[in-house]
Every structure is written in C-alpha cells, then in structure tokens.
Amino acid sequence: MSEGISPEDSFRLQVLLAQDLKAIRIDESTLTLHALTDKGEASIPLSPNCREDKYLRQVRELLSGHALGSPGGYPVFLTRWTRHGQMAGVNLGKLLLTGEPEAVVAVVHSPGLTDELARHAWWTLPTIENARLMLSREAVAQGPMGRVLADFLVEHLPFLQDDHLGIIDTIAVLIHSQAVTPAGVETMWKFGRRSNTHFVAFLEMAAGALPLPLAAHAQHAELSATLANEIAAGQPAAVALERALSSQGQTFLDAAADVLERPETQEVVSRTLNAIGVYFSADLDWNQTDQPRCDACQAIAPKLEAAARLARCDDSLVRPIFARSTAIGSLMRRKIDPVTAPLLKDIAALRR
C-alpha cells in the first residue's frame, strides 16, 4: 500500500481488493469509494491525511497499480492509447478498477465492448455520451443493456435542450440500435413538436417508417392510377410524386417543413436538406430523359416538378451561405430564406 494512504484506508482497501471486483468509482464530493462486486455494491469512506486532491490521486495510483501492474499508476498508462479503441492487449475489465473516469470512457470507446462490460461501465459512469457510445455497439444494443440505455436516453432527451447535434446523434443511435420501444419512438417523435430538431434523425434514418403517420394525400389513389404505367416503369418524377403523396410521404413533408420553417443551427439545415434529397431520389435513376406522358399531365405537372426539385435538394444549396457566416437562429434563417422559401413552396404544393 502507498505510504501516503492512511492506515485505516490502507487496511480497508487491502480487504476490498482481495475480492472479485467488477468496477470501482470514487465520489469526490463525499470522499467515498464504491465498488461493484459479484455480491453487490460495497463502499469505503476515505479518510484523507493530506490535501484531498493529492490523496485521491494516491488512491487512484494504488488502484491502477493493482489492476494494471503499472508502477506509475493510471495517468502514465493512459498516455499509451486514445479514445479511439487503440488498446491492444488491454483487459478492458481491469480498466474499470482504476477509479478513473477517463478509463471508463476508454472502455466505452472500445470495439471489444460486451454487454457485461457495458453494464459495469454504466454503473461506474452513467452519462448521456457514454450511453450513446455503448448503444452504438451491436453487442450492447442487442443485449439486456440495450433496453436500459435506450430508456435512459429517451428519458433524458429533454435535458439536451439546445444541444441540437446531441439531440440528432442521440435519436440516430436509438433508431439504429432498434433497442427503443415503440412507445419510446413515439415519445421522441412528439418531442419534435416542441423542438423540431428531434425530427432530423427520423428524416435521415426512418423516412419510410415514421411514427404516427398522417393520412395520405386526397389525390394519392387517383394520381397513382393515372401514372401507373410511369410508376411501373420506374420513371423517377412519377415515383417521387407517388412517394410524396403517400401516408409516409405526407408525414415526411410535414416534418421537413416544420424544420425548414424554423431551424436553429446550420447542421440542422444541412442534414435536413440532405435527408429531403435522399428521400425523393433514393433508388431512382434521375438520368432518364423521358417524362410521364398522359392526358392529365398538364394538371399533374406542377406536382411532378415539385417532387423533382425536392429530389435534387442537398446541402450544396446552403454551402456558399454557411461558408461566409456562422450565424444561427433567426439571423441564419434570414440568410437562407432564398433557399428555404422555394423548397417550402414545393412542399406545400405536394400537400395541397
């Protein structure tokens, strides 16, 4: 034991470290060391005999030396790898015994993360960022911890508030993981009515399976029948129009319009524009030169043209504007109005 550690703590730590430990965390506010064992949780109140920060450093060096066999303690060991999974030969479980938050983050980033390690890491450091990272691993998403992390992220989405990128990334992970319940999916979607940033990841990753779908356009069946031959032939404008008028298409357009009417950040704008283009152009050959030919095309033409324009939509429309400005909020919206106004007009044409 380190000579700087008080005798009573030294004895308690000796007894603790002789057990089969899964993880250790230190509550600096209460000066308490908590350990997760195969029998449950144990805790040791620390009794510093010097300045608290120095004492905690000594305790962590002791823990690191015991777990990793590194004489210099965890801080020296840490310099040999990064947060990007470069930890060849390291026993990830042992990192959770160092009492270092950074070690937990390293475990969370590791491609070797398992469901069991995720459970131990989560007990040690339950943060939104760690939940996102762990849920992105298939082994975790498909295991018992997947539902635990998904429920936590859905519950804590409102706390992200103005972290718009965090909101998008969190919902994207939840959709990708498929660990969230149907009720959780609906909850996330409803959050979009208060903060439209919540819609962006849905538009990107679940455009054909949006929750709480709206009714199809009143002319959906009629125009689908009129353009049946063109749709069957894969004519892109006709297929894109049918897609727009469907129940999912109307839900997509409603959410996209909500975002474009009042986006908060440049990232939200760029990703929404890309999502619109992908939705209307996906799996279609827009190099075709033939256009739908039918008696009713004169009346249908405005809608066909609107769908075609939306299919060409992407963030290149705003890139020159954003290259010259870092504006967000209302100022950004004024700057991009020449781009968003025509798009909103096309969306409205497909919803009337």
N, C-alpha and C positions, 0 to 999 in steps of 0.2 A: 504494500500500500504506500501511496505517496506520503512522504513525511510531513507534507503541509496539511494533510487532512486530519481533522480532529479524531482522537481515539474512538469516541463513540460512533462517529460516522464510519470510520475505518472498519470497525467490527461489524456493523450492520451491512456494509457493502460486501464484506467478505462472505457473510451468510447468504446474501441475496445472489451474488454472482456464482455461488455454488449450485444454484437451481437451474432448471431448464427454462431459460428466458426467451421470450419471443420478440420483445421490443421494450425500449426504455424511453421515457420522455421526462423532461425536467420543467417544472412550473417555476419560473424565475420569480413570479410575483409572490408566491407563498414559500419559496425555497423548499420545495418538496420534490423528491424523485419518485416517479411512478414506474412500475414495471408490470408488463403483461406476461404471465406465466401460463403453463398448461392447466393450472388450477384456478386461474382467475387473476385479479389485479392485486398488487401489493404496493405499499408506499413507504417511503422513508423520509421523515422530516430532517433536513440538513441543518447542521449547527456550525456555521462558519466561525473560524478563529482568525479571520483576516478580512480584508475588503471583499464584499460579496462577489463582484465580478471576477476577481482573482481566484476566489475559492471555487466558483462554478467552473472556471477554466481548468482548475486542477482536477476536479471531479470528472469532467469530460475527458481529460487526458488519461485518467485512470481507466475509465470505461473503454476508451478507444484502444489502449494498450492491451486490455484483457480480451476484447473482441477481435481485434485485428492483428495483435502482435506487433504493433508499430510503436517503437520506443518514443518517438517524438509526439505520439498522440495523433488524433484525427486531423487537425489542421495541416500537418505535414503530409499526411497520406492523401488528403483531398487534392493537393496540387497535381497529382498524377493522373487525374481523369476529370471529365467535364460532365455537364448535364445532358450530354447527347448520347448516352449509352456506351461510352468508351470505358468499360470497366471489366475487361477480360480477366478472368481468373479470380474475380472477387466474389465471395459468398455474400449475396445480397442480404440474406437474413442477418448476417453479422453487422452489417452497416446500421441496422435498426437498433443495435445495442449500444451505440455510441452516445446517445443522448443529444445528437447534433441535428437540428432541423435540416441543414444542408444535406446531410447523409440521407435523410428521408426523401428529399427531392431527387437525389441521385437515383435512389431505388425506383421511385415513381417514373423516372425517365427511361429506365432500363427496358430494352426489348425482352428481357428474360423475366419480366414481372409475371407472377402467377396470381391466381385468385387468393390463395392463402397469404402470400406476401402483401397483397393489396389490403387484406383485412388487417394485418398487423401495422402496415404503414398508415392506414386510415385511422386506427386507434391512436397512433403517435401524432399525426399532424393532419387533422380533418379540415382542409381548406378547399375552396371552390376550384382553384387552379389544380390542385392535386386530384380532385375528383374528376375533372375534365381529362387530365392526362391518363389516369388509370382506366377510365371508361373507354378511352380510345383503343385500348388493347383488347383484342378479341377474347383472349383467355379470361379476362376480367368481366367483360361485357356479357359473356355467355355463362358466367358462374354466379354463385349466390351474391357476390358483392356487386354485381351489375345492377340489380334492382335497388340495393341500398344506396349506391352512388347516384343512380338516376333519380330516385325520390328526393335525395338531398338537393340535387341541382335544380329540379323543378321548384322545390320549396324555396330555394334561395335566389331564384332568378330576379325577384323584385328588388333584392338588395344590390344588384349590379347597377341599377338606376341609369346613370349617364355613361356607363362603360359600354358603349354601343358595340365595339368589337368583341368585348367579352360576352355580351348577350348573343351575338351571332354565333360565335365559336361554341358557346355552351349548348345552344339549341342544335347546332350542326352535329355535335358529338352525340347528343341524345337521340337524334333521328338516326344517325349512322349506327349507333350501338343496338338499336331496337330493344333496349332494356327498359324503356319507359312504358308505362301502362297506357291504354287508350285514353283513360281519364286524364293522365298527365299530359298527353299530346294535346287534348282539347284545352287544358288549362293554359299551356304555353301559347296556343293559338289565340285564346281570349285575351292574353296579356297584350297582344298586338293592337287591340282596340284602344289601349291606353298609351302604348309606346310602339309605334309601327315598326321599329327596328326588329321586333320579335318576328315579323313576317319574313324577313330577308332569307334566313336559312331555310325556311319552308319553301320559298320560291326557288331556291337553289337545289334543294335535295329531295323535295317531296311534291314537285309540281303536279304530278298526276294522281296524287293521293292526299290531297289537302283535307284537313278535318272540317266538320260542319259545313259541307258543300252547299252552295246556293243552287237554286233551280236553274236548269238550262235556259238559254235564250228562247223567247217565244217563237222565233223563226228557225230554231235549230233543226227540227224534223223536216220542215218544208225545204230549207236551203240544202240540207244534206241529201234530200231526194233529188232536188234539181241538179246538184253537182255530183250525183252518184257515180257517173262514168269517170269524171275527172278525179274524184277521190280514189276510186278503184285503181286508176292508172298511176296514182301517186303524184298527181300534179300538185306542186308544193303550195301554191296560194290557196287552192281549194281545200287541201288537207289542213293547212294552218287555220283557215276560216272555220272549218268544222270543229277543230280543236278549240278555238276561241269561243264558239257558241255552246259548247257542251257544258254540263254542270261544273266539271273541274275547271274548264276554261274561264267560265264566268267568275268562279271563286278566285282563280289566279289573278284575273284582271282587276277584280275589286281590291284585292290586297296590294297589287302592284300600284294601282292608282293611289291608294291610301299612302303608300310610302313616298311616291314621287310628288305628291301634293305638299308633303311636309317632312322631307328628310332632314336628319340632324347633322350628319357628317358626310365627308367626301367618300369614305369607304362604303357607307350605306348606299349612296347614289351609284357608285361604280358597280357594286355587286348586284344591285337590283337591275341595272341596265343589262348586265351580262346574263342574268337569270331570264329576263324577258326574251332576249335574243335566242338563248338556248331552247327555251320552251317552244317557241314558234318555228324554229329552224331544225330542231333535232330530227334525225333520221330522214330528212328530206333533201332532195337534190335541187338546189336553187339555181343550178346552171341550165336547167331546162328552159328552152326558149318558147315553147308552146304555152298558150294561155287557155283558160276554160272558154269553150265556145257553146253557147246555148241561148235560147230566146230571151231568157230572163237575166242575162249577164249585165245588161245595161243597168238594171236596178241593183244587182249584186256588186257591181264594180267597186263602189266606194268601200264596201266592207272587205273585198278581196285585196284592194290596195292597202287598206289599213293593216290587215294581217301581214301582208308582205313587208311593209315598212317596219313593223314590230320585229319581224324575223331578222332584219338587218341591224337591229339595235345592239349596241355593246358600249363598253366604257370609252371607246375611242371618241365618242360624241362629246365627252366632257374632259378628255385628257388635256387638250390645249388650255382649257379654262383652269383646271386644277394645277397645271404646270406653272401658272402665273400667280396663283393665290392659295393661301392656306385657310381661307375663310370657312366657317362652319355656320350652322344655324340660319337665321334669316338673311344674313348677308350672302351666304353661299347660295341660298335659294333664289335670290335676285339675280345673281350672276349666271345661274344655269337655266333661268326661265326660258331663254330662246331654244333650249334643247328640250326641256320637260313639257313646255306648253303644247307643242305639236304632238308629242307622244301621248299626253293626256287626252288630246282631241281624238287621236286614233283609238285609244282605249274606250272613250265614250261612244265612238261610232260603233264599236263592236258590242256595246252593252245596251244600246237603244233598240 
